[in-house]
Amino acid sequence: GAAAAARAQLSEGMARLRAASRMPQLRGLLAARALLDMSVMFVHSTFGDYTRLKFGWDAKHAGYGMAFTGLLSVLSDLVLLPALLRSRKASGASELPTVLFGGGVAACGLLLVSLAATVRGFLGGLAALTVGVTLCRSAFNTIVINQAAADQTGVVSGAIDAVESFCRVAAPLAGGVLLQSASLEGPPRAGAVLCVCGVAAFLEAAPPTLKKGWLRGGREKQKDE
């Protein structure tokens, strides 16, 4: 029944991941995506225990907190992403700076979550994390899929889903260990470090044409100023 379907889906996802990993231009990008996904899921997977220990929240308040992040994610998808897409089309910019900016905002959000002494500060960190992740993932997916041939887009899309599924399994285990063995702030702090590492790994693995275009655009902007 459901267990067999889940095993079949996992097997299919791993097959696509192995197929995508044989494409040299995608290995580094998928590794960077895994780091970014893990960084976010460290917070999401330990959300209930973290807020209970830090703020005394019960299950109802933790649900409100998750609903807050979900609402922000939907608003970002409906408002922020379309505006950003129109801006990129008008300026001819690539998705590369969006990934870097979104990853930086997400890392700052994780750091704010770990440093927040009040609920207001905590929610502000969650807001920054949610917006940063929305920006980063959208642009990242576009870049990765554009690296595949037309007949390989399904494999690459499935590989991205497989990476995310793997992180959904690994993050709760690692986050729980950090929460119990390290400190209460272990998951968000480790997430911030992983997020920075993910952005650095992405920049290293990004297609050279995107990096050259980004750097050339920056130099042209400096000349105009």
C-alpha positions as CSV (number, residue, x, y, z in Angstrom):
1,G,0.0,0.0,0.0
2,A,1.3,3.4,1.1
3,A,4.7,1.9,2.2
4,A,5.3,0.2,-1.1
5,A,4.4,3.4,-3.0
6,A,6.8,5.4,-0.8
7,R,9.6,2.9,-1.4
8,A,8.9,3.0,-5.2
9,Q,9.0,6.8,-5.1
10,L,12.2,6.8,-3.1
11,S,13.8,4.3,-5.5
12,E,12.8,6.3,-8.5
13,G,14.2,9.5,-6.9
14,M,17.5,7.9,-6.1
15,A,17.7,6.5,-9.7
16,R,17.2,10.1,-11.0
17,L,19.8,11.4,-8.6
18,R,22.4,8.9,-9.7
19,A,21.7,9.7,-13.3
20,A,22.0,13.4,-12.7
21,S,25.2,13.0,-10.7
22,R,26.8,11.5,-13.8
23,M,26.5,14.9,-15.4
24,P,29.7,16.7,-14.3
25,Q,28.1,20.2,-14.5
26,L,25.4,19.2,-12.0
27,R,27.3,17.5,-9.2
28,G,28.5,20.6,-7.5
29,L,25.1,22.3,-7.9
30,L,23.3,19.4,-6.4
31,A,25.7,19.3,-3.5
32,A,25.2,23.0,-2.9
33,R,21.4,22.4,-3.0
34,A,21.8,19.7,-0.4
35,L,23.7,22.1,2.0
36,L,21.1,24.8,1.5
37,D,18.2,22.5,2.1
38,M,19.8,21.0,5.2
39,S,20.4,24.4,6.6
40,V,16.7,25.3,6.4
41,M,15.4,21.9,7.5
42,F,17.5,22.0,10.7
43,V,15.1,24.7,11.9
44,H,11.9,23.3,10.5
45,S,12.5,19.8,11.8
46,T,13.3,20.9,15.3
47,F,10.7,23.7,15.4
48,G,8.4,22.2,18.0
49,D,11.1,21.2,20.5
50,Y,13.0,24.4,19.9
51,T,10.1,26.8,20.5
52,R,8.9,24.7,23.5
53,L,12.3,24.9,25.2
54,K,13.1,28.5,24.3
55,F,9.7,30.2,24.5
56,G,7.4,27.7,26.3
57,W,5.2,27.3,23.3
58,D,2.7,24.4,23.2
59,A,1.7,22.6,20.0
60,K,-0.9,25.2,19.1
61,H,1.5,28.1,19.3
62,A,4.1,26.1,17.3
63,G,1.4,25.5,14.7
64,Y,0.8,29.3,14.5
65,G,4.5,29.8,14.0
66,M,4.7,27.3,11.1
67,A,1.5,28.9,9.6
68,F,3.3,32.2,9.8
69,T,6.2,30.9,7.7
70,G,3.9,29.2,5.3
71,L,1.9,32.4,4.7
72,L,5.2,34.3,4.1
73,S,6.2,31.6,1.6
74,V,3.0,31.9,-0.3
75,L,3.2,35.7,-0.4
76,S,6.7,35.5,-1.6
77,D,5.7,33.2,-4.4
78,L,2.7,35.3,-5.4
79,V,4.2,38.8,-5.0
80,L,8.0,38.8,-4.6
81,L,9.0,36.3,-7.3
82,P,6.9,37.7,-10.1
83,A,8.2,41.2,-9.4
84,L,11.8,39.8,-9.3
85,L,11.2,37.9,-12.6
86,R,9.9,41.1,-14.3
87,S,12.9,43.0,-13.0
88,R,15.4,40.4,-14.3
89,K,13.7,40.4,-17.7
90,A,13.9,44.1,-17.9
91,S,17.5,44.4,-16.9
92,G,18.7,41.2,-18.6
93,A,20.2,39.9,-15.4
94,S,20.8,36.3,-14.6
95,E,19.5,34.2,-11.7
96,L,23.0,34.0,-10.2
97,P,22.8,37.1,-8.0
98,T,19.3,36.1,-6.9
99,V,20.7,32.8,-5.5
100,L,23.5,34.6,-3.8
101,F,21.3,37.3,-2.3
102,G,18.6,34.8,-1.2
103,G,21.2,32.5,0.4
104,G,22.7,35.5,2.2
105,V,19.3,36.6,3.5
106,A,18.5,33.0,4.6
107,A,21.9,32.7,6.5
108,C,21.1,36.0,8.2
109,G,17.7,34.8,9.1
110,L,19.1,31.6,10.7
111,L,21.6,33.7,12.7
112,L,18.8,36.0,13.9
113,V,16.8,32.9,14.9
114,S,19.7,31.7,17.0
115,L,20.3,35.1,18.6
116,A,16.7,36.1,19.2
117,A,15.8,36.6,22.8
118,T,12.2,37.6,22.1
119,V,9.4,36.1,20.1
120,R,9.3,39.2,17.9
121,G,13.0,38.8,17.1
122,F,12.5,35.1,16.4
123,L,9.6,35.8,14.0
124,G,11.8,38.4,12.3
125,G,14.5,35.8,11.8
126,L,11.9,33.3,10.4
127,A,10.6,35.9,8.0
128,A,14.1,36.6,6.7
129,L,14.8,32.8,6.4
130,T,11.5,32.2,4.5
131,V,12.0,35.0,2.0
132,G,15.6,34.2,1.4
133,V,14.9,30.5,0.8
134,T,12.0,31.3,-1.6
135,L,14.3,33.6,-3.7
136,C,17.2,31.1,-3.5
137,R,15.3,28.0,-4.5
138,S,13.4,29.5,-7.4
139,A,16.5,30.9,-9.1
140,F,18.6,27.8,-8.2
141,N,16.1,25.5,-9.9
142,T,16.1,27.6,-13.0
143,I,19.8,27.5,-13.2
144,V,20.1,23.8,-12.7
145,I,17.4,22.8,-15.2
146,N,18.9,25.1,-17.8
147,Q,22.1,23.1,-17.5
148,A,20.3,19.9,-18.8
149,A,19.5,19.0,-22.3
150,A,15.9,19.1,-23.3
151,D,15.4,15.4,-22.9
152,Q,17.0,15.4,-19.5
153,T,15.0,18.0,-17.7
154,G,12.8,15.4,-16.1
155,V,15.8,13.6,-14.7
156,V,17.3,16.8,-13.3
157,S,14.0,17.9,-11.8
158,G,13.6,14.5,-10.2
159,A,17.2,14.7,-8.8
160,I,16.4,18.1,-7.2
161,D,13.3,16.5,-5.5
162,A,15.4,13.5,-4.4
163,V,18.0,15.8,-2.8
164,E,15.2,17.6,-0.9
165,S,13.6,14.2,0.1
166,F,17.0,13.0,1.4
167,C,17.4,16.2,3.5
168,R,13.9,15.8,4.9
169,V,15.1,12.5,6.3
170,A,18.6,13.5,7.4
171,A,17.8,16.9,8.9
172,P,15.5,15.7,11.8
173,L,18.1,13.2,12.8
174,A,21.0,15.6,12.7
175,G,19.0,18.4,14.2
176,G,17.8,16.3,17.1
177,V,21.4,15.3,17.8
178,L,22.5,18.9,17.8
179,L,19.6,19.9,20.0
180,Q,20.4,17.3,22.6
181,S,24.2,17.0,22.5
182,A,25.3,20.5,21.5
183,S,23.0,23.3,22.7
184,L,19.5,24.7,22.2
185,E,20.9,27.0,19.5
186,G,22.8,24.2,17.8
187,P,20.4,23.6,14.9
188,P,20.0,27.3,13.7
189,R,23.7,28.0,14.2
190,A,24.7,24.9,12.3
191,G,22.1,25.8,9.7
192,A,23.7,29.3,9.3
193,V,27.1,27.7,8.7
194,L,25.7,25.2,6.2
195,C,23.8,28.0,4.4
196,V,27.0,30.0,3.9
197,C,28.9,26.8,2.8
198,G,26.0,26.1,0.4
199,V,26.2,29.6,-1.1
200,A,30.0,29.3,-1.5
201,A,29.7,25.8,-3.1
202,F,27.0,27.1,-5.5
203,L,29.3,30.0,-6.5
204,E,32.1,27.6,-7.1
205,A,29.9,25.2,-9.2
206,A,27.9,27.8,-11.0
207,P,28.2,27.8,-14.8
208,P,31.2,30.0,-15.9
209,T,29.0,31.9,-18.4
210,L,26.7,33.1,-15.6
211,K,29.7,34.1,-13.4
212,K,31.3,36.0,-16.3
213,G,28.1,37.7,-17.2
214,W,27.5,38.7,-13.6
215,L,31.0,40.1,-13.1
216,R,30.9,41.9,-16.5
217,G,27.6,43.4,-15.5
218,G,29.0,44.6,-12.2
219,R,32.0,46.3,-14.0
220,E,29.7,48.0,-16.5
221,K,27.6,49.3,-13.7
222,Q,30.6,50.7,-11.9
223,K,31.7,52.5,-15.1
224,D,28.3,54.0,-15.6
225,E,28.4,55.4,-12.0
